[in-house]
């Protein structure tokens, strides 16, 4: 009788262990599926942000190309108006000379070297100066 009771208890324990192992396997599968779904959501969000950033860069690049194309054709935008100017002029060249001098007076030697690096022939127009001013300390202070 004692032996039969032990065998019955052992069988009950094995059945309980088998049920528990099946539950653990099922739980692991559902966690793996949930993890995959979360990973897909995170990747989709990351891709959306990358594509949005790429789109913004392309828009900015297109605007820059259009600006320089208009500048070469002699058109300049001031606010929402498009004005015709001399070829190769920009908004800095349309400023009075004393105001331009006040702006460029704040440039340091290092900044002037950056500005002059944009000028291939040694003649500095304000549109070429604007090319170098973007990376100078003056531009960082105002922008």
Backbone as ProteinMPNN parsed JSONL, in Angstrom:
{"seq_chain_A": "XXXXXXXXXXXXXXXXXXXXXXXXXXXXXXXXXXXXXXXXXXXXXXXXXXXXXXXXXXXXXXXXXXXXXXXXXXXXXXXXXXXXXXXXXXXXXXXXXXXXXXXXXXXXXXXXXXXXXXXXXXXXXXXXXXXXXXXXXXXXXXX", "coords_chain_A": {"N_chain_A": [[0.806, -1.18, 0.0], [1.877, 1.222, 0.796], [3.852, 1.558, -1.131], [2.321, 1.787, -3.432], [0.992, 4.17, -2.921], [3.145, 5.969, -2.923], [3.912, 5.76, -5.62], [1.647, 6.789, -6.872], [1.677, 9.452, -5.892], [4.061, 10.26, -7.066], [3.412, 10.072, -9.794], [1.42, 12.037, -9.883], [2.982, 14.275, -9.309], [4.669, 14.251, -11.567], [2.786, 14.728, -13.589], [1.947, 17.3, -12.827], [4.385, 18.629, -13.107], [4.783, 18.334, -15.885], [2.593, 19.796, -16.854], [3.304, 22.309, -15.854], [5.733, 22.744, -17.249], [4.751, 22.848, -19.873], [3.204, 25.17, -19.627], [5.25, 27.034, -19.149], [6.658, 26.886, -21.6], [4.659, 27.839, -23.336], [4.345, 30.413, -22.301], [6.909, 31.485, -22.827], [6.831, 31.47, -25.631], [4.735, 33.295, -26.147], [5.857, 35.592, -25.039], [8.067, 35.881, -26.726], [6.785, 36.399, -29.166], [5.471, 38.793, -28.513], [7.712, 40.362, -27.999], [8.89, 40.429, -30.548], [6.901, 41.86, -31.929], [6.999, 44.324, -30.573], [9.616, 45.051, -31.222], [9.381, 45.357, -33.998], [7.639, 47.562, -34.019], [9.248, 49.533, -32.799], [11.359, 49.653, -34.64], [9.932, 50.503, -36.891], [9.103, 53.046, -36.053], [11.607, 54.241, -35.75], [12.504, 54.15, -38.403], [10.602, 55.843, -39.567], [11.303, 58.287, -38.363], [13.896, 58.573, -39.4], [13.364, 58.746, -42.153], [11.796, 61.058, -42.174], [13.674, 62.955, -41.295], [15.527, 62.759, -43.383], [13.938, 63.639, -45.471], [13.547, 66.296, -44.672], [16.178, 67.229, -44.898], [16.528, 66.967, -47.659], [14.569, 68.801, -48.559], [15.637, 71.181, -47.531], [18.052, 71.248, -48.915], [17.082, 71.489, -51.514], [15.82, 73.997, -51.327], [18.078, 75.572, -50.859], [19.529, 75.201, -53.244], [17.702, 76.336, -55.051], [17.721, 78.959, -54.088], [20.374, 79.793, -54.64], [20.329, 79.483, -57.385], [18.407, 81.392, -58.117], [19.794, 83.587, -57.2], [22.003, 83.628, -58.907], [20.657, 84.212, -61.249], [19.889, 86.736, -60.715], [17.867, 87.408, -58.979], [16.496, 88.102, -55.794], [15.258, 87.161, -52.606], [13.457, 89.009, -50.319], [12.029, 88.899, -47.382], [8.808, 88.107, -48.216], [8.871, 89.017, -50.741], [10.125, 89.034, -54.081], [12.879, 90.368, -55.483], [14.573, 91.912, -58.242], [18.01, 91.933, -58.757], [21.453, 92.923, -59.208], [23.573, 90.65, -61.022], [24.701, 87.925, -59.119], [24.473, 89.123, -56.637], [23.547, 89.389, -53.2], [21.55, 89.559, -50.207], [23.268, 90.783, -48.378], [24.879, 92.366, -49.979], [23.089, 94.251, -50.725], [22.782, 95.84, -48.578], [23.511, 99.009, -46.994], [26.812, 100.368, -47.351], [28.138, 101.266, -45.017], [26.797, 99.886, -42.998], [27.373, 97.235, -43.674], [30.129, 97.302, -43.23], [30.13, 97.676, -40.457], [29.09, 95.231, -39.656], [31.024, 93.36, -40.584], [33.184, 94.225, -39.164], [33.341, 92.978, -36.739], [34.495, 90.549, -37.157], [37.031, 88.159, -36.522], [40.573, 87.478, -37.103], [40.866, 84.77, -37.758], [38.287, 84.227, -38.639], [38.148, 85.883, -40.893], [39.975, 84.589, -42.514], [38.568, 82.272, -43.064], [36.435, 83.373, -44.498], [37.81, 84.442, -46.699], [38.719, 82.133, -47.863], [36.616, 81.271, -49.359], [36.73, 82.751, -51.612], [37.857, 82.597, -54.79], [39.343, 84.273, -56.604], [40.37, 86.403, -55.193], [38.914, 88.725, -55.022], [36.501, 90.053, -53.061], [33.189, 89.639, -52.877], [30.05, 90.462, -51.354], [28.337, 88.303, -51.373], [30.045, 86.157, -51.571], [31.415, 86.537, -49.244], [29.433, 86.015, -47.449], [29.252, 83.279, -47.637], [31.452, 82.368, -46.13], [30.945, 83.569, -43.703], [28.959, 82.167, -42.471], [30.126, 80.124, -40.99], [31.569, 81.383, -39.06], [32.536, 82.943, -35.904], [31.012, 85.216, -35.483], [28.63, 84.704, -36.826], [27.692, 82.565, -35.323], [27.163, 83.858, -32.934], [25.042, 85.545, -33.572], [23.117, 83.898, -34.695]], "CA_chain_A": [[0.0, 0.0, 0.0], [2.775, 2.366, 0.889], [4.516, 1.666, -2.433], [1.322, 2.271, -4.375], [0.759, 5.572, -2.579], [4.312, 6.728, -3.405], [3.851, 5.781, -7.083], [0.569, 7.709, -7.217], [2.191, 10.803, -5.633], [5.078, 10.543, -8.094], [2.685, 10.321, -11.046], [0.784, 13.362, -9.744], [4.056, 15.269, -9.421], [5.098, 14.275, -12.975], [1.732, 15.408, -14.351], [2.036, 18.721, -12.475], [5.616, 19.135, -13.731], [4.545, 18.406, -17.329], [1.708, 20.95, -17.078], [4.078, 23.521, -15.595], [6.671, 22.908, -18.37], [3.961, 23.314, -21.024], [2.857, 26.567, -19.364], [6.478, 27.819, -19.333], [6.906, 26.964, -23.051], [3.654, 28.742, -23.898], [4.69, 31.761, -21.833], [8.088, 31.926, -23.587], [6.413, 31.754, -27.007], [3.974, 34.552, -26.183], [6.807, 36.683, -24.789], [8.87, 36.053, -27.941], [5.923, 37.056, -30.156], [5.296, 40.181, -28.069], [9.0, 41.032, -28.185], [9.041, 40.686, -31.988], [5.982, 42.944, -32.298], [7.57, 45.571, -30.048], [10.81, 45.374, -32.01], [8.913, 45.889, -35.277], [7.125, 48.912, -33.779], [10.384, 50.429, -32.551], [12.062, 49.83, -35.913], [9.085, 51.316, -37.769], [9.209, 54.429, -35.57], [12.955, 54.721, -36.072], [12.545, 54.392, -39.847], [9.815, 57.05, -39.851], [12.11, 59.454, -37.984], [15.002, 58.691, -40.36], [12.816, 59.218, -43.427], [11.391, 62.46, -41.984], [14.897, 63.765, -41.258], [16.072, 62.74, -44.74], [13.066, 64.498, -46.26], [13.863, 67.68, -44.296], [17.476, 67.563, -45.496], [16.302, 67.16, -49.091], [13.857, 70.074, -48.744], [16.583, 72.26, -47.27], [18.99, 71.253, -50.037], [16.369, 72.024, -52.673], [15.665, 75.438, -51.105], [19.389, 76.197, -51.021], [19.828, 75.212, -54.684], [16.838, 77.338, -55.678], [18.201, 80.278, -53.669], [21.575, 80.147, -55.397], [19.954, 79.611, -58.791], [17.796, 82.72, -58.237], [20.853, 84.565, -56.973], [22.777, 83.709, -60.15], [19.831, 84.85, -62.27], [19.723, 88.139, -60.361], [16.687, 87.611, -58.146], [16.76, 87.9, -54.365], [14.053, 87.198, -51.786], [13.505, 89.776, -49.076], [10.722, 88.589, -46.809], [8.039, 87.328, -49.185], [9.011, 89.665, -52.043], [11.268, 88.646, -54.902], [13.377, 91.559, -56.171], [15.655, 91.661, -59.181], [19.226, 92.661, -58.398], [22.557, 92.645, -60.119], [23.944, 89.236, -61.002], [25.626, 87.524, -58.065], [24.292, 89.888, -55.411], [22.627, 88.826, -52.225], [21.001, 90.56, -49.294], [24.363, 91.542, -47.762], [25.363, 93.387, -50.907], [22.063, 95.276, -50.846], [22.865, 96.695, -47.394], [24.409, 100.16, -47.144], [28.198, 99.957, -47.099], [28.54, 101.495, -43.623], [26.231, 98.803, -42.2], [28.188, 96.046, -43.968], [31.4, 97.456, -42.522], [29.894, 97.425, -39.033], [28.907, 93.783, -39.467], [32.28, 92.638, -40.785], [34.184, 94.716, -38.221], [33.397, 92.067, -35.602], [35.169, 89.299, -37.519], [38.417, 87.998, -36.077], [41.466, 87.074, -38.188], [40.52, 83.395, -38.126], [37.044, 84.297, -39.394], [38.455, 86.456, -42.208], [40.615, 83.543, -43.315], [37.486, 81.403, -43.537], [35.711, 84.113, -45.529], [38.649, 84.569, -47.893], [38.857, 80.816, -48.472], [35.495, 81.121, -50.288], [36.939, 83.629, -52.76], [38.957, 82.046, -55.583], [40.154, 85.242, -57.343], [40.871, 87.451, -54.316], [37.963, 89.835, -54.945], [35.479, 89.626, -52.108], [31.843, 90.218, -52.942], [29.377, 90.121, -50.096], [27.749, 86.961, -51.461], [31.116, 85.22, -51.239], [31.706, 86.713, -47.825], [28.353, 85.343, -46.724], [29.624, 81.86, -47.628], [32.348, 82.111, -45.012], [30.429, 84.114, -42.451], [28.098, 81.17, -41.84], [30.859, 79.271, -40.054], [32.399, 82.197, -38.174], [32.021, 83.191, -34.554], [29.984, 86.253, -35.58], [27.38, 84.055, -37.222], [27.236, 81.757, -34.193], [26.638, 84.757, -31.907], [23.772, 86.133, -33.983], [22.151, 82.887, -35.106]], "C_chain_A": [[0.859, 1.257, 0.0], [3.459, 2.619, -0.457], [3.555, 2.236, -3.484], [1.029, 3.757, -4.143], [1.902, 6.454, -3.083], [4.282, 6.852, -4.926], [2.776, 6.776, -7.541], [1.015, 9.176, -7.011], [3.21, 11.213, -6.689], [4.41, 10.837, -9.434], [2.008, 11.696, -11.014], [1.821, 14.474, -9.894], [4.54, 15.385, -10.867], [4.065, 14.989, -13.851], [1.791, 16.918, -14.088], [3.269, 19.356, -13.118], [5.433, 19.302, -15.236], [3.652, 19.609, -17.66], [2.473, 22.261, -16.893], [5.058, 23.795, -16.732], [5.943, 23.394, -19.621], [3.581, 24.786, -20.86], [4.061, 27.478, -19.591], [6.783, 27.976, -20.82], [5.935, 27.938, -23.714], [3.968, 30.191, -23.538], [5.89, 32.322, -22.605], [7.715, 32.276, -25.021], [5.658, 33.079, -27.087], [4.878, 35.75, -25.92], [7.661, 36.95, -26.025], [8.058, 36.779, -29.013], [5.729, 38.528, -29.788], [6.577, 40.981, -28.276], [9.232, 41.367, -29.658], [8.145, 41.842, -32.435], [6.51, 44.29, -31.814], [8.789, 46.008, -30.852], [10.419, 45.949, -33.366], [8.379, 47.311, -35.118], [8.249, 49.92, -33.582], [11.127, 50.703, -33.853], [11.253, 50.695, -36.875], [9.149, 52.785, -37.354], [10.549, 55.036, -35.911], [13.057, 55.035, -37.562], [11.748, 55.642, -40.221], [10.604, 58.305, -39.513], [13.255, 59.665, -38.966], [14.498, 59.257, -41.678], [12.386, 60.679, -43.313], [12.611, 63.375, -41.974], [15.512, 63.863, -42.652], [15.259, 63.67, -45.637], [13.347, 65.973, -45.954], [15.192, 68.126, -44.897], [17.311, 67.813, -46.988], [15.578, 68.478, -49.374], [14.808, 71.25, -48.576], [17.579, 72.385, -48.418], [18.338, 71.862, -51.278], [16.186, 73.535, -52.54], [16.985, 76.169, -51.327], [19.756, 76.286, -52.499], [18.997, 76.266, -55.399], [17.294, 78.752, -55.335], [19.404, 80.692, -54.508], [21.278, 80.271, -56.887], [19.314, 80.978, -59.03], [18.841, 83.816, -58.089], [21.689, 84.746, -58.237], [21.984, 84.406, -61.246], [19.567, 86.315, -61.941], [18.471, 88.427, -59.561], [17.046, 87.307, -56.706], [15.44, 88.021, -53.615], [14.307, 88.036, -50.553], [12.117, 89.636, -48.468], [9.979, 87.683, -47.763], [8.136, 87.913, -50.587], [10.23, 89.114, -52.767], [11.667, 89.865, -55.715], [14.478, 91.165, -57.137], [16.829, 92.545, -58.796], [20.261, 92.409, -59.473], [22.915, 91.171, -60.007], [24.946, 88.978, -59.882], [25.494, 88.311, -56.785], [23.383, 89.12, -54.465], [22.206, 89.928, -51.27], [22.093, 91.376, -48.61], [24.857, 92.646, -48.688], [24.338, 94.498, -51.095], [22.057, 96.205, -49.637], [23.736, 97.915, -47.694], [25.823, 99.764, -46.721], [28.614, 100.181, -45.652], [27.982, 100.407, -42.703], [27.001, 97.5, -42.433], [29.521, 96.117, -43.238], [31.239, 97.203, -41.029], [29.744, 95.929, -38.754], [30.25, 93.071, -39.54], [33.392, 93.112, -39.855], [34.361, 93.746, -37.055], [34.086, 90.741, -35.923], [36.602, 89.297, -37.009], [39.252, 87.534, -37.265], [41.115, 85.678, -38.682], [39.259, 83.379, -38.996], [37.276, 84.878, -40.789], [39.128, 85.429, -43.104], [39.576, 82.572, -43.86], [36.722, 82.08, -44.662], [36.525, 84.154, -46.813], [38.872, 83.23, -48.584], [37.747, 80.571, -49.498], [35.724, 81.886, -51.588], [38.114, 83.112, -53.587], [39.871, 83.098, -56.21], [40.662, 86.399, -56.483], [39.963, 88.653, -54.214], [36.775, 89.364, -54.122], [34.176, 90.36, -52.366], [31.114, 89.772, -51.69], [28.717, 88.753, -50.173], [28.802, 85.909, -51.152], [31.476, 85.339, -49.767], [30.661, 85.994, -46.992], [28.63, 83.846, -46.621], [30.489, 81.534, -46.428], [31.802, 82.57, -43.685], [29.578, 83.089, -41.733], [28.837, 80.352, -40.801], [31.703, 80.069, -39.068], [31.743, 82.393, -36.823], [30.933, 84.256, -34.57], [28.637, 85.624, -35.89], [26.822, 83.233, -36.067], [26.634, 82.644, -33.106], [25.265, 85.291, -32.276], [22.723, 85.083, -34.257], [21.729, 82.048, -33.989]], "O_chain_A": [[0.584, 2.222, -0.714], [3.622, 3.768, -0.868], [3.94, 3.06, -4.313], [0.839, 4.506, -5.101], [1.67, 7.545, -3.604], [4.588, 7.914, -5.47], [2.987, 7.52, -8.499], [0.757, 10.029, -7.859], [3.225, 12.355, -7.149], [4.814, 11.767, -10.132], [2.026, 12.426, -12.006], [1.559, 15.493, -10.533], [4.795, 16.49, -11.345], [4.424, 15.757, -14.744], [1.696, 17.717, -15.02], [3.209, 20.481, -13.613], [5.876, 20.3, -15.806], [3.911, 20.345, -18.612], [2.313, 23.202, -17.671], [5.21, 24.944, -17.147], [6.453, 24.248, -20.347], [3.626, 25.557, -21.818], [3.923, 28.563, -20.156], [7.129, 29.071, -21.265], [6.33, 28.756, -24.544], [3.865, 31.084, -24.379], [5.891, 33.49, -22.992], [8.214, 33.257, -25.572], [5.905, 33.888, -27.98], [4.687, 36.811, -26.514], [7.951, 38.103, -26.343], [8.575, 37.668, -29.69], [5.812, 39.405, -30.648], [6.531, 42.142, -28.682], [9.711, 42.453, -29.984], [8.564, 42.696, -33.217], [6.475, 45.278, -32.548], [8.968, 47.194, -31.128], [11.032, 46.905, -33.841], [8.626, 48.169, -35.967], [8.211, 51.023, -34.127], [11.483, 51.846, -34.142], [11.814, 51.522, -37.592], [9.24, 53.668, -38.206], [10.633, 56.197, -36.311], [13.625, 56.057, -37.947], [12.164, 56.411, -41.088], [10.589, 59.276, -40.27], [13.557, 60.801, -39.33], [15.125, 60.144, -42.258], [12.586, 61.457, -44.245], [12.588, 64.449, -42.575], [15.968, 64.933, -43.055], [15.816, 64.397, -46.459], [13.382, 66.802, -46.864], [15.322, 69.262, -45.352], [17.886, 68.758, -47.528], [15.928, 69.19, -50.315], [14.795, 72.193, -49.367], [17.91, 73.492, -48.844], [18.956, 72.645, -51.998], [16.368, 74.273, -53.508], [17.011, 77.252, -51.911], [20.237, 77.322, -52.96], [19.505, 77.0, -56.246], [17.259, 79.642, -56.184], [19.453, 81.808, -55.026], [21.904, 81.074, -57.579], [19.626, 81.65, -60.013], [18.782, 84.842, -58.765], [22.044, 85.868, -58.599], [22.556, 85.11, -62.079], [19.076, 87.061, -62.789], [18.051, 89.581, -59.47], [17.802, 86.378, -56.424], [14.607, 88.868, -53.936], [15.268, 87.797, -49.822], [11.147, 90.191, -48.982], [10.463, 86.599, -48.091], [7.552, 87.371, -51.525], [11.237, 88.772, -52.146], [10.891, 90.347, -56.541], [15.223, 90.215, -56.896], [16.673, 93.739, -58.543], [19.994, 91.778, -60.496], [22.595, 90.522, -59.011], [25.916, 89.719, -59.719], [26.345, 88.175, -55.906], [22.559, 88.308, -54.888], [22.484, 91.103, -51.511], [21.873, 92.545, -48.29], [25.213, 93.733, -48.232], [24.682, 95.579, -51.574], [21.402, 97.247, -49.662], [24.607, 97.853, -48.562], [26.003, 98.924, -45.84], [29.366, 99.377, -45.101], [28.632, 100.042, -41.723], [27.249, 96.748, -41.491], [29.991, 95.118, -42.692], [32.103, 96.589, -40.403], [30.219, 95.429, -37.734], [30.582, 92.272, -38.664], [34.437, 92.466, -39.766], [35.431, 93.704, -36.448], [34.24, 89.898, -35.039], [37.295, 90.313, -37.062], [38.703, 87.229, -38.323], [41.073, 85.433, -39.887], [39.169, 82.621, -39.962], [36.672, 84.421, -41.76], [38.885, 85.396, -44.31], [39.695, 82.103, -44.991], [36.396, 81.446, -45.666], [35.989, 83.925, -47.897], [39.184, 83.197, -49.775], [37.914, 79.756, -50.405], [34.993, 81.691, -52.559], [39.257, 83.179, -53.134], [41.07, 82.851, -56.341], [41.326, 87.296, -57.004], [40.214, 89.534, -53.392], [36.125, 88.377, -54.467], [34.068, 91.559, -52.107], [31.518, 88.808, -51.04], [28.548, 88.098, -49.145], [28.497, 84.885, -50.541], [31.805, 84.344, -49.121], [30.976, 85.428, -45.945], [28.279, 83.217, -45.623], [30.273, 80.516, -45.772], [32.158, 82.02, -42.643], [29.476, 83.126, -40.506], [28.233, 79.923, -39.818], [32.479, 79.483, -38.313], [30.575, 82.064, -36.617], [30.017, 84.206, -33.749], [27.624, 85.974, -35.284], [25.61, 83.207, -35.854], [25.694, 82.232, -32.427], [24.413, 85.472, -31.406], [21.535, 85.347, -34.069], [20.913, 81.144, -34.17]]}, "name": "protein", "num_of_chains": 1, "seq": "XXXXXXXXXXXXXXXXXXXXXXXXXXXXXXXXXXXXXXXXXXXXXXXXXXXXXXXXXXXXXXXXXXXXXXXXXXXXXXXXXXXXXXXXXXXXXXXXXXXXXXXXXXXXXXXXXXXXXXXXXXXXXXXXXXXXXXXXXXXXXXX"}
